[in-house]
């Protein structure tokens, strides 16, 4: 008898930003795969609860000259694009606002 293995994926409730990362100079294929304009840098956020992605995109767009390239309220993913300084400023504003204003756990903004 062949044993079947079952994998269960679950989301654990909590208020947190799990990734806040700047890709300073992405290769063109990354932009192409994401379907967004090449604007110099890409910012990546993953958030929980997932609906926070809507709030984060709004904060980012108001904090710096960035475009929201992707927002998924079902997975908590946000992609922004702009020049390196603007993307970094936007991610820091999101993390700061969510941490101080809403009590979220946030990581340091990282950069490659």
N, C-alpha and C positions, 0 to 999 in steps of 0.2 A: 504494500500500500504506500502511495506517495503522500508525504506530508505536505500540506499547504501552509505557507506562512502568510500571516495577515499583518499588515501595517496599518496602524491607526494614527492619524495626524490630528492634533487638537490645538486649539488656541487657548492659552492661559490668560484669563483676564488680568489686566493691570494697566496702569497708566505709564507708558514708557516709549521712549524713542530708542530703537535698537541699533539703528545705523544712521549716521549723519556724516556723509563722506563727499569730498570734492575730488573729482577727476580733473586735474588741471589742464591736461592736454590730451583728450581722447583721440584715438585713431578714428579716421573717417567711417570705418565700418560700424563703430559703436553708434554714431549718429544715425547711420543708415538703418541699422537694426531697430533702433528706437523710433525712427520716423520723425526725428526732430531736426531743426536747423542747426548748422554748425555755428555756435556763438562763442566758442573759446573754452568753455568749461561746462561740466555737468555736475549737478549736485544730486545726491541720492539720499532719500529718507525712507525709513520704514518705521511705522508707528502702531501702537496698540493703545486703546481700541482703534480699530481700522478707520472708523469715521473721523478720527483726528486728522487724517490726511487732508480733509477739506479745510480744516482750520489752518493746518501747516502751510498749505499752498497759498492761502490768503495772506498769512503773515509774511511769507517769503516774498510774494509779489509786491507787498506794500513796503517792505524793508529795504529793497534794493532793485536795481534795474535788471530783473531776471524774467524769463518767460517760463510758465508752467508747461512742461513738455508732456507730462503724463501724470495722471492722478487716478488711483484706483481705491475707492472707498470699501471695496470688498477684501482687499489684501493689505491695506494700509501703506501702499507705496506711493511715493511722490518723486518725480524727476523734474528738476529745474535746469535751465541753461542760461548762460550769460558769460560775461568776462569773469576771470578767476576771482578778483576781489569782490565783485557783486555776489557771486554764488556763495563764497565763504561768509560774507556779511549776512546774506539771507538765511543760511543754515544756522549761524550763531544766533540770529534773532529768533528763529523758530525754537531752538533749544532753550534759550533764555526765557522766552515768553511762556512756553509750556512748563518749564521748571518753576519759575517764580510765581506765575499767575495761576497755574492749574495743578501744581504739585506733582508733575511728572518726573520720573527718573530719566535722566538724559546722559548720553555719553559725550566725550570730548569730540569736537568736529575733527575728523581726520582728513588727510590729503595725500594723493599720489599724483 
